[in-house]
Amino acid sequence: MSSAPEPEPRAPKPALVFDDPLDQQSPDDTDRGWGERAEGGSAADLKRFLDEKPPHHL
């Protein structure tokens, strides 16, 4: 006699949240959101400048 496997319980659907999205900090509100890097030093700054320099600034 074979018994059918019972289906696994499903996770509940996430609830709708009606909070004001402007009350939350967005990634753009931080230095990291604007592409700022954590490492410091003049050598790292020079490397970043040279890596991100537009081609017309040779």
N, C-alpha and C positions, 0 to 999 in steps of 0.2 A: 504494500500500500504506500503510494507516494503522496506526500503532502506538498502542496504548493508553497513556495517560500513567501513569507509575509512581506509586503512592501515596507521599505524603510520609512520611518516618519520624516516628513518634509519639514524643512526649517520654515518658520513663519515669515511671511512677507514683511519687509521693513515698513514701518509706519511712516505716514507722511508727516513731514516737519514743516510747520508754518512759521518758523522763527524768521526774524529779519536778517537777511544775508549780509546786510551792511554792518551788522554788529560783530561779525566774525572777521578775523584778520586774514587777508588773502596772502598768497605767496609774494605778490608784488609789493606788499607792505614791508618786506624785509630785504636786507642787503643780498641775501642768498637768492631771492626771487629775481633780482636784477642782474644776476650772473656774477656777483662778487664772490671772490674765492677766499677761503679761510687762510690759506698760507700767506705769509707776508715776506717782506724783504725786498731790497732794491733789485736783486737778480731776478726774482719772480715777477716783479713789476715790468722789468725790461723784456723778459721773455713773453709776457702777456701782450705788451705793446707791439712787439715784433710779430707775434702770431696773429693779432687782430688788426694789423695795419692794413688799410685798403690798398689795392694794387697801384693806384695812382699816386701813392705817397712813397715812392722808391727813393 
